[in-house]
């Protein structure tokens, strides 16, 4: 029996799954915490779940952007 890995970001349906409450929600329900533009290129964005307020930072590339 094959095991499939859970998907954190589904770009096709524009949803993300919170790693804590495991609810799939529209990306717009997640709040990206602010960061200084001066350091933005060196930081990973941090998101807050709209359902349980869990803070998490997807690995670079998980959101589909290119790594620099």
N, C-alpha and C positions, 0 to 999 in steps of 0.2 A: 504494500500500500504506500503510495507517494504522499509525502507531507508537503504542503505548500506553505511558504512563508507568508506571514501577514503583511499586508501592504499598508504603509503609513500614509502615503500620498497617492491618490488616484487622480491623475491629471485629466483623464477623459471625462470623468463625472465631476471634476473640480471639488473633490472632498478630501478631508484628512481624517485619520483615526487617532484619537487621543490614546497614547500608550498606557495611561492609567485606567480610565473608565471604559476604554475600548469601544466608544461610540463613534460611528462614522458620521461626520457632520460637514456641512458646506464649509469651504475654506473661509468664507466671510465671517463665520461664527468664531473663528480663532483670532485673537488680538495679538499683533506683533508688537513687542515692547520696543520703545524708542531707544535709539542709540545715536551717539555722536557721529555726524557724517565724516568727521576727521578720521575716525577709527573704523568706519563701516567696512572697508575692504579687508580688515584683519579680523573681523568678528563674524560669528555665526548668529543669524537671527534667532531670537527666543520668542516662542509663541505661548499664549495662555489659552487653555481650553475654555470655551464658552459654557460648557456644562459643569465641570468639576473644578475649574480654576487651576488645574495642574500646569506647571511650567515645564516646557521641554524645548530642546533645540535639535531639529533633524540634522543628520550628517550632511556635509556639503555634497551637493548633487542630488539629494533626495527630493528636492522640490523641482528639479529639472533645470536649474540654472547651471551654467558652466563654472567649473572651479578655476580659480586664477592662480 
